[in-house]
Amino acid sequence: MTAEPICVLAIDAGTGSGRAVVFDIAGHQLGAGQEEWTHLGDPAHPGSMGFDWNADWALLCRCIGVALTQAGVSASQIRAVSATSMREAIVLWDRDGHEIWACANVDSRAADEVRALGAAHPTLEREAYQISGQTFALGAIPRLKWIERHLPDVYERTARLSMISDWILARLSGVIACDPSNAGTTGLLSLASRDWCPDIARAAGLRDDIFPPVVETGTPIGRVTATAAAETGLLAGTPVVMGGGDVQMGALGLGVARPGQAAVLGGTFWQQVVNMARPATDAGMRIRVNPHVVPGVTQAEGIAFMVGMSTRWFRDAFCQEEMRAAAERGIDVYAVLEEMAARVAPGANGILPVFSDVMNYGAWYHAAPSLINLSLDAGRCGKAEIFRALQENAAIVAAENLALASGLAGVEIDELVFAGGASKGPLWCQILADVTAKPVKVPEVTEATALAGGLAAWVGIGAFASLTEAAETTVRWKRHYQPDPHRHQTYRHVAMRWREAYAAQRTLVDRGITQSMWKAPGL
């Protein structure tokens, strides 16, 4: 008689969707449930992006049921559960453990608060960055000031602050705690101590009594309650294990756990991370610095904005014919677009996409989304050429961010790990290798964030001694790409032209002629 497999469950709350994934101890994905969700914009508050905790919890419960069914496992076979989520998104709780306010990651309603903080405390952002590695661009300080001003009752009733991954675990276990990797993105946590820094909160005129305990990723914090069991279909008493922020968890799930290693995570946003042996911050505040989920490791991070969104926009706006062809062949439409783009020479006949800029964390804004230097010759400027240009541009921005991050980290990158949805395309992988002049390798499990949630769960019940051991035991490699020196020289020239063109496009935003794709609050 074959023994029933023992498994763990990872819950992943991303920017665009929630999902639940069942993994075995070897890191194999056995089943998954996923649903897209929509965040709550409030017309009265431009830039707002609220998080609907009731609807989204119900959605995650459905995903758990689908994952268990697809995996063909019972609740008793799930030995532990952990969670990961979009970073920066926060949840506020009252003294009875009920949610009273929440926002998603790129909520930018607090522009006035950023300006007010800058006027009242001109050096605060830089001083806080030197401690936390974060600026006001995505952090919690302006958001909390916004709540204090606009929702004073909520502010006064707040007893705890948590991140979305912590919210999931609290819904499961009733225990509100946080981990350094996700809590670090609030700008209220010290890189050196990996714990809260109440001095920053006090300097900003904020309360310093709302911070939950900090627990390292992979640490058990509680067990599934009877209420959560009834809602999710999990077994009451199942261990609940601390997870972390999606990018740092994603790096762990790629085996990028030791100092000097680097990765590119290609999703809706592209993150470029370089592991550091000790915390350091950038004098120009260009690069973000975060605690890794691995204790003792820090990450320098660049972010390329809306990369996946730009290719999705192109697909939806212009590629109905390719979508029909892909459906007929039973393949992804992006595979069809890559086949077309592979026939285009590097440089995409001079097309220059203007979407995400290189990271500039202290003064972060983008030009208006644009495609420039198009040709009226349909043989030189069609869908294949534009799609290739979008792919090349994403790799160029990633390369520029990696250069900043590796310079801060003081390391020479030997190779890159590439994962996320973008890494499924062999052409995009090769373009990334050619642009960066670095070997690129792609793991078998490209959706590494959820895998790391599974690894954290296994560590929490003692199946592995550490997160690093868990990652290095389970991560397997599927494809390798070597850079081509001739194509690299072509892309160096393209990158130089793109930098000049982007700077010119940004001046149009400065003059009010065009509208920025995204601006940090207060700019």
Buried (B, 14 or more C-beta within 10 A) or exposed (E): EEEEBBBBBBBBBBBBBBBBBBBBBEBBBBBBBBBEBEBBBEEEBEBBBBBBBEEBBEBBBBBBBBBBEBBEBEBEBBBBBBBBBBBBBBBBBBEEEEBBBBBBBBBBBBBBBBBBBBEEBEEBBEEBBBBBBBBBBBBBBBBBBBBBEBBEEBBEBBBBBBBBBBBBBBBBBBBBBBBBBBBBBBBBBBBEEBBBBBBBBEBBBBBBEBBBEBBBBBEBBBBBBEEBBEBBBBBEEBBBBBBBBBBBBBBBBBBBBBBBBBBBBBBBBBBBBBBBBEBBBBEEBBBBBBBBBBBEBBBBBBBBBBBBBBBBBBBEEEBEEBBEBBEEEEEBBBBBBBBBBBEBEBBBBBBBBBBBBBBBBBBBBBBBBBBBBBEEEEEBBBBBBBBBBBBBBBBBBBBBBBBBBBBBBBBEBEBBBBBBBBBBBBBBBBBBBBBBBBBBBBBBBBBBBBBBBBBBBBBBBEBBEBBBBBBEBBBEEEBEBEBBEEBBEBBEEBBEEBBEBBEEBBEBBEEEEBEBBBBBBBB
